[in-house]
């Protein structure tokens, strides 16, 4: 994840099908992301600028 933040990648999304959670990191600053959002499967995950979309997680399932 460090390399993504250093490269200025605006969002880093981790989807965990075992726990049924999504973790979205945002606001890269140096080698870290300053913000994070955790959502359970079934909850929307808002992704801001420059993408400006909402990830629908209702179709995701655990195993």
C-alpha positions in Angstrom: 0.0 0.0 0.0 2.9 2.3 0.7 4.0 2.4 -3.0 0.4 3.3 -4.1 0.3 6.2 -1.7 3.7 7.4 -2.7 2.7 7.3 -6.4 -0.4 9.5 -5.6 -3.0 6.8 -6.4 -6.1 8.5 -5.0 -7.9 5.3 -3.8 -6.8 1.9 -2.6 -9.6 -0.6 -2.1 -9.4 -3.9 -0.3 -12.3 -6.4 -0.7 -12.3 -9.1 2.0 -14.7 -11.9 1.0 -13.9 -13.9 4.1 -15.0 -11.2 6.5 -17.5 -9.6 4.1 -15.9 -6.1 4.3 -14.5 -3.5 2.0 -11.8 -1.1 3.2 -11.2 2.0 1.1 -8.1 4.2 1.7 -8.0 7.7 0.4 -6.2 11.0 0.6 -2.6 9.9 -0.1 0.1 11.8 1.7 3.7 10.7 1.4 3.8 7.0 2.1 0.4 6.8 3.8 -3.3 7.4 3.2 -4.8 9.9 5.6 -8.4 8.6 5.4 -10.1 5.2 5.5 -13.6 3.9 5.2 -14.8 0.4 6.2 -18.1 -1.0 4.9 -19.8 -4.3 5.2 -21.0 -6.1 2.1 -24.4 -4.7 1.2 -23.4 -1.1 2.1 -22.5 1.4 -0.5 -18.8 2.5 -0.7 -18.6 6.2 -2.0 -15.6 7.0 -4.1 -15.0 10.7 -4.5 -13.2 12.8 -7.1 -11.9 12.2 -9.7 -14.0 9.0 -10.0 -17.2 10.3 -8.4 -19.0 7.0 -8.1 -20.5 4.7 -5.5 -19.5 1.0 -5.4 -22.5 -1.2 -5.0 -21.5 -4.1 -2.8 -24.9 -5.9 -2.7 -23.7 -8.5 -5.2 -20.6 -9.4 -3.2 -20.7 -12.5 -1.0 -18.7 -14.1 1.6 -17.1 -17.5 1.5 
